[in-house]
C-alpha cells in the first residue's frame, strides 16, 4: 500500500469515526437499558476504527496505542462472548502475564 492509499483510508476512517462517535453520544441507553448492547456495539465499532488508525498511521507502530485499542475492543467484546473471559485477556495486556500462560516469551 502506498502513502496516498494509506492516507485516503485514514481520512475515510476519521469521517466514519466522527459519525460513529456522534451516534454513541446521541444514543440514549443507560447501563441497565435493554438497548444498551446496541450502544456497546457502536462503542466497539468506534474502538475498531481507532485500531485501524493506529495500524495505518505512518511510522513505527505505537505499542501503547495498540495495547489501549486492543484493551477497549476486548473489554467491550467480553459482554458479547460468554464462553471466553476477554476481560482477563484485556487485563493481561497491561500486566504482561495472563493466568494460563498465554503471554509471549521474549
C-alpha positions as CSV (number, residue, x, y, z in Angstrom):
1,X,0.0,0.0,0.0
2,X,1.5,3.3,-0.9
3,X,1.4,6.5,1.2
4,X,-1.5,8.0,-0.8
5,X,-3.7,4.9,-0.3
6,X,-2.9,4.8,3.4
7,X,-3.8,8.5,3.8
8,X,-7.0,8.0,1.9
9,X,-8.0,5.2,4.2
10,X,-7.1,7.2,7.3
11,X,-9.1,10.2,6.1
12,X,-12.1,8.0,5.5
13,X,-11.7,6.4,8.9
14,X,-11.8,9.8,10.6
15,X,-15.0,10.6,8.8
16,X,-16.5,7.2,9.8
17,X,-15.2,7.7,13.3
18,X,-17.0,11.1,13.6
19,X,-20.3,9.5,12.6
20,X,-20.0,6.6,14.9
21,X,-18.9,8.8,17.8
22,X,-21.9,11.0,17.3
23,X,-24.2,8.0,17.2
24,X,-22.7,6.9,20.6
25,X,-23.2,10.3,22.1
26,X,-26.7,10.6,20.9
27,X,-27.7,7.0,22.0
28,X,-30.0,7.4,25.0
29,X,-29.3,3.9,26.6
30,X,-28.0,3.7,30.1
31,X,-26.2,0.7,31.5
32,X,-29.4,-1.2,32.6
33,X,-31.4,-0.2,29.5
34,X,-32.5,-3.1,27.2
35,X,-30.9,-1.3,24.2
36,X,-27.5,-0.8,26.0
37,X,-26.0,-3.6,23.9
38,X,-26.6,-1.6,20.8
39,X,-24.7,1.3,22.3
40,X,-21.9,-1.1,23.2
41,X,-21.8,-2.3,19.6
42,X,-21.4,1.3,18.5
43,X,-18.5,1.7,21.0
44,X,-17.0,-1.5,19.7
45,X,-17.1,0.0,16.1
46,X,-15.5,3.2,17.5
47,X,-12.6,1.2,19.0
48,X,-12.2,-0.8,15.8
49,X,-11.8,2.4,13.9
50,X,-9.2,3.6,16.4
51,X,-7.3,0.3,15.9
52,X,-7.4,0.8,12.1
53,X,-6.0,4.3,12.6
54,X,-3.2,3.0,14.9
55,X,-2.3,0.3,12.5
56,X,-2.1,2.5,9.4
57,X,-0.5,5.6,11.0
58,X,2.8,6.3,9.3
59,X,5.9,5.4,11.2
60,X,6.6,2.9,13.8
61,X,3.6,1.2,15.4
62,X,2.8,2.8,18.8
63,X,2.8,-0.1,21.3
64,X,0.9,1.9,23.9
65,X,-1.9,2.9,21.5
66,X,-2.1,-0.6,20.2
67,X,-2.4,-2.0,23.7
68,X,-5.1,0.6,24.6
69,X,-7.1,-0.1,21.4
70,X,-7.0,-3.9,22.0
71,X,-7.9,-3.4,25.6
72,X,-11.0,-1.4,24.6
73,X,-12.0,-4.0,22.0
74,X,-11.5,-6.9,24.3
75,X,-13.3,-5.2,27.2
76,X,-16.3,-4.3,25.1
77,X,-16.4,-7.7,23.4
78,X,-16.4,-9.5,26.7
79,X,-20.1,-8.7,27.1
80,X,-20.9,-10.4,23.8
81,X,-18.9,-13.6,24.1
82,X,-20.0,-15.8,27.0
83,X,-17.5,-18.6,26.5
84,X,-14.2,-16.8,27.0
85,X,-13.1,-14.3,29.6
86,X,-11.9,-11.5,27.4
87,X,-11.7,-9.2,30.4
88,X,-8.9,-11.3,31.8
89,X,-7.1,-11.2,28.4
90,X,-7.5,-7.4,28.3
91,X,-6.1,-7.1,31.8
92,X,-3.1,-9.2,30.7
93,X,-2.2,-6.6,28.1
94,X,-1.1,-4.4,31.0
95,X,0.2,-6.9,33.5
96,X,2.4,-8.8,31.0
97,X,1.1,-12.1,32.2
98,X,-2.2,-13.9,32.0
99,X,-3.2,-16.9,34.1
100,X,-2.9,-19.9,31.9
101,X,0.4,-18.8,30.3
102,X,-0.7,-17.2,27.0
103,X,1.8,-14.5,27.1
104,X,4.5,-14.5,24.5
105,X,8.1,-15.2,25.7
106,X,10.7,-12.7,24.7
